[in-house]
């Protein structure tokens, strides 16, 4: 991170040990948010976004280091080109029948919001970068549910593209447990609910098969 032109680094430590806390304090321009209890990582990142006033905010996972050359690409894309630079995972997605459930969710969401060009790429996959315009439009709290923030970004007409390409098998692994499956499904339901509230129940897709006019007063 110190190889990048960053004005400040915000690190959120939740229920960590003294050794890690001491290491973080030794870095320059470091803002540390220490939480005594363990929290959802997405909540921690949303808190970190709220604590910074930077023009561009780079979201990374401290447990999965990425080379600075790759991270620099995200910053470059957000420098007047896009509002959100996503992690480009298209080269890793493989055949449809071999993809994880999360990847299928992500691609279906993008296609349903007329952004099939984004493929499986979304705000659920780290790293990514967002502009100050994107943060002010969505609000830092929106990033507590990244996939909902992703849908909101599309609905608000923000410029969304890809930055670098970092391996992210952890974020796109098979949703093995029933609990993880329910959480992922619930997050996507929130995203689609938000979209349908803006674009209608058909998400602006016309029904070219059914003749709904015959319903008369029953048509909704």
Secondary structure, 3 states (H helix, E strand, C coil): CCCCCCCCEEEEEECCCHHHHHHHHCCCCEEEEEECCCCCHHHHHHHHHHHCCCCEEEECCCCCCCCHHHHHHHHHHCCCCCCEEECCCHHHCCCHHHCCHHHHHHHHHHHHCCCHHHCCCCCCCCCEEEEHHHHHHHCHHHHHCHHHHHHHHHHCCCCEEECCCCCCCCCCCCCCCHHHHHHHHHHHHHHHHHHHHHHCCCCCCCCCCCCHHHHHHHCC
